[in-house]
Amino acid sequence: MTSILILNGANLNMLGTRQPEIYGSATLDDIKSLCIAKAEEMGIGISFQQSNSEGALIDEVHMAKNHQNGIIVNAGAYTHTSIALMDALISVDLPVIELHLSNIHAREEFRHKSYIANAAIGIICGFGAYGYELAIDAMTRHLGIKR
């Protein structure tokens, strides 16, 4: 069965209470439920993970190499700082979609640079929690799965 890793980075465990005017009111558990429902609809499996630790995120990426068909990553602030996470994503040779709840290009200048983009086949940003559904759709199409 096709399976996708959905990887969430720093501070995303605070969704629902952290700056809802920017990130929305959905919690990470709400988003996980949304992703599970979308995966069932598409006939695929998902692994939904979150960590505030850069090293733990890198470990998840490494483990995905032999168990997943693609990676959707909302790395949070690590998007703009982590060359190590970018290198890990490139090293596993899986398709990667970069995802953000907010439109990072309409925010502070430092958010405009993404290291993750160097590893990604595409970027989805600015659609809130719905972006996760869009990313699953995009990944399944990229993998040749149609429902």
C-alpha positions in Angstrom: 0.0 0.0 0.0 1.2 3.5 -0.8 2.1 5.5 2.3 3.0 9.1 2.9 4.9 10.6 5.8 3.3 13.8 7.0 6.0 15.5 9.1 5.3 18.6 11.3 8.0 20.6 12.9 8.6 23.1 15.7 5.7 24.6 17.5 3.0 23.0 15.4 1.9 21.1 18.5 0.6 24.5 19.7 -1.8 25.0 16.8 -5.3 26.1 17.9 -3.9 28.4 20.6 -0.7 29.9 18.9 -1.5 33.0 16.9 -4.9 31.8 15.5 -5.1 35.0 13.5 -2.2 33.6 11.4 -2.4 29.8 11.8 -6.1 29.3 12.3 -8.1 27.6 15.1 -7.5 24.0 14.0 -5.4 22.0 16.4 -2.8 19.5 15.2 -5.1 16.7 16.2 -7.8 18.3 14.0 -5.4 18.3 11.1 -4.3 14.7 11.8 -8.0 13.7 11.7 -8.5 15.6 8.4 -5.4 13.8 7.0 -6.5 10.4 8.1 -9.9 10.9 6.4 -8.3 12.2 3.2 -5.9 9.2 3.1 -8.7 6.8 3.6 -10.6 8.5 0.7 -7.5 8.1 -1.5 -6.8 4.5 -0.4 -3.4 5.2 1.0 -1.7 5.0 4.4 -0.1 7.9 6.3 2.3 8.3 9.1 1.6 11.6 10.9 4.4 12.9 13.1 5.4 16.0 14.9 8.5 17.0 16.8 10.1 20.2 18.1 13.5 18.6 17.8 15.4 19.1 14.5 17.2 15.8 15.1 14.0 13.8 15.6 12.6 15.3 12.4 15.8 14.2 10.5 15.4 10.7 12.1 11.8 10.5 10.8 13.0 11.4 7.3 15.7 8.8 7.4 13.2 6.1 8.5 10.8 7.1 5.7 13.4 6.0 3.0 12.4 2.3 3.3 8.8 2.7 4.5 7.1 5.6 2.7 6.5 6.7 -0.9 6.6 10.4 -0.3 6.9 13.1 2.3 4.8 16.1 3.1 6.6 18.4 5.4 5.5 21.5 7.4 8.8 22.1 9.0 7.7 25.4 10.7 10.6 27.7 11.4 13.1 24.9 10.5 12.1 25.7 6.9 14.2 28.8 7.1 17.1 27.6 9.1 17.8 23.9 8.7 20.3 22.9 6.1 20.5 19.5 7.9 16.8 18.8 7.4 17.1 19.8 3.7 20.1 17.5 3.3 18.1 14.6 4.9 15.1 15.2 2.6 17.4 15.2 -0.4 19.3 12.1 0.8 16.2 9.8 1.0 15.3 10.3 -2.7 11.6 10.5 -2.1 9.2 13.1 -3.5 8.8 16.0 -1.0 6.0 18.6 -0.8 6.7 21.6 1.4 3.6 22.9 3.3 2.8 25.9 5.3 -0.5 27.0 6.9 0.2 30.7 6.3 1.5 32.4 3.2 5.1 32.7 4.1 5.7 35.1 1.3 3.3 37.7 2.7 5.1 37.6 6.1 8.4 38.7 7.5 11.3 38.8 5.1 13.2 36.0 6.9 10.4 33.7 6.1 10.8 34.1 2.4 13.9 31.9 2.2 13.2 28.2 2.4 15.9 25.6 2.5 13.2 22.9 2.3 12.2 24.2 -1.2 15.6 22.9 -2.5 14.3 19.3 -1.8 10.7 19.8 -2.8 8.7 19.1 -6.0 6.3 21.8 -4.9 5.2 24.2 -2.2 1.7 24.8 -0.8 1.2 27.7 1.5 -1.5 30.1 2.7 -4.5 27.7 2.8 -4.6 26.9 6.5 -5.4 23.4 7.5 -6.9 22.8 4.0 -3.4 22.9 2.7 -2.8 19.4 4.1 -5.6 18.0 1.9 -4.2 19.8 -1.1 -0.8 18.4 -0.3 -2.2 14.8 -0.1 -4.0 15.3 -3.4 -0.8 16.7 -5.0 1.4 13.9 -3.7 -1.0 11.1 -4.7 -1.3 12.6 -8.2 2.5 12.8 -8.4 2.7 9.1 -7.4 0.1 8.2 -10.0 -2.7 7.4 -7.7 -6.2 8.6 -8.8 -9.5 8.3 -7.0 
